[in-house]
Amino acid sequence: MRVLLLITRGEPGGAQVHVFDLVRGLQGRVDFQVGLGDDEFLAIELRKLGVPVHVLPALQRAIAPATDRRALRQIRALIREVSPHLVHTHSTKAGLLGRLAAHLEGFSALHTAHAWSFSDGQPRRRKLMAIPPEVIVGRLTERFIVVSAADKAISLRYRVAREDQLRVVHNGVRDVPQRARPDGGDPPTVTMVARMAAPKDHQLILRALAGVDAPFRLQLVGDGPDQASLEALIEALGLGDRVALLGRRDDVPELLADTHIFALISRQEGFPLAILEAMRAGLPVVASDVGGVREAVRHGDTGFLIPRGDEQALRASLRRLLVDPALRRSLGDAGRHTYEKRFSADHMLTNTAAVYRELAADHGWPTPAELS
């Protein structure tokens, strides 16, 4: 079965890691080719697997009608060249243009929505701009994969997809040997792995920790346009000796193994891989109760869920974990068990392949072999 995967950017991120794991996990069962807008992380890693990669220079995140028309022409030409059974799109811009191109060229399209751009927590103006094109292109889409039940509900609420088009496939991450010891630490280390840009809310965790009367160390992994303002806030709050900005890293499993509490504080999420990576390491998780996060983190069992923007609740949860090593260990162990049972890469691959096989049966395409 030939599948053309399209994604807007190749920079390190959740959607890019998902695409890489999908390709690596189903190689030999599916003939993949990948189109994307740059020659960064994802393109480099896919070439190491021997996967054909096509860079489409006009495919960019920003809304620019002339550039978007060029991107549409480039995608249409690529579809004609590859002649796939299925065009499988990821991310907003590649999703819109890729599905439109597939329709114009007479090919079937599947879209994975990693997080809708009109999810709860997004500004009203952005929602008003984002919903109409998704509704239109949704009519041209044969199937949708959504990464959480929360995203399925949003799809139906705004009528971007019908019930019969939608399949929920939770994200999964491959296992690694590194494990945390959350009951250690003097002082305990809190780590947040996230790009320093909206919709992440680094400011909230900084303000919350500034009011905690227990020892701690905070590591912020990632970079982005908000870094300078966060550095200024760290200085203003007097946290300079307790907060480390580590930038973009490729050793996250090792960093998490030396962590005692994981945090992901956001205004909006889909189904974040960073939380699954923390659960994989055996860490307790403190996270904003947004998007599909509660489908991974069970409040009081594998971590604590915080209402969006609630500084007081965040401070209380962090303090509770900072002063209670046994609780950290208990929640972390439960998180590891949940990861093994529900969120391994094999679970994601099995369920995605099932959607491929469903479409193959509908159209008479070659059927991908089942995972053993």
Steps between C-alpha positions, in 0.01 A plus 500: 500500500651834391446788743615858447541675836484880500599725792570872502831522685777258592622670818500287819150481646224259595350463152843447344595232754163335437562489124851362551375225733217419259737460207758300694238276658312415180796478261475177304121501537439840337695669218542854638617820336499832686453860387576796728595866487861493621809283531520484879484227766225283351642499147846414631378213717274355232782490247697288748217246471526508121161670461457730196463861623370786285562858615224739389647849554169685474337295777515738798297562816424867433188595305625646170265453203764516226736261684212268590399479132856397414491243780175358364657465155807331651286255697286418196813431297637276775175303521510441124863390526450259791150381400422377854202297603454744789606855587539519880538857627626636832498859639271785401643647180612169350163361603300766319710520184579130488139389521393759244779385267403135545139580411600699191722213383238233577672330796371399844605700805538422869579779747649463848405797718769524769324801654230707335591865450153590630512294820384633835742760629572653159408867440156558351646678196720202421203265525295716263781488247586132542162327500359585152792358294504187717126452443542536124802270469344257747241420234787385274654273767424129508613435859632693796725372775468707817746443783247533783131465573506871589609584145228275362243695698637829366488363144133422539417823684631717217387259228841460340439125481218251527485223755556235230821673382669510842731246662667563838861379514685615809863594454765256612876518551764231462656365817851588616712352779535819704294509821454769762526464878239756600534439873858635495626852456654756731343728398244332270516601134191607306536479121278647227568406138322742270560763236517850648200632314122502522303299591754388764479695827850512645418822682239325712737231628764763577254708701367191676844377602603847616243460777602147607670479840677168426839448331489426127688528174318572172627399155338649190583301189429665166536835330279741311394863461397544865843415640614858558183596689530185712860582588383845613222347713741254661720792600205707625375211715844439649518144364828531314687253722224238487393501133709364212410570136644204312390587146418244237641158597530158339558318831154540652480137626822554697375834637174341611691218670660767722166670569257452788186683381384573145285800415323611183311825548301614199196694389418243230620151404411206280649186652859596585783255449704671772259371764524146362879523508483603866266212585732266311783613729288434808444863601202662671342758269353841580315631195236744390160334458460596134434308180555128534742521794253339743487195271863434599538653848259370762465758776629365830614172340776584250528870575300817552284693253484879532220720365623723218678804646448405866821615670387410852406141407827457314703627795318269741551192281867571441562558871320179593729301273816687595461412869378139458751259337276197559212666317729581209603135480142373522367728228804436281462123525131530405595718205753245374239224524250713306758569230573130456133411484370777273757738352791305355596560137365154416151603607511808274641300208246220534207741508629715212563192287141394572379826341723434198359147469145633528561738209680228303199272537266777381706567186658165419854623571785277623443437870779569754591190698397500865763571764611191688 
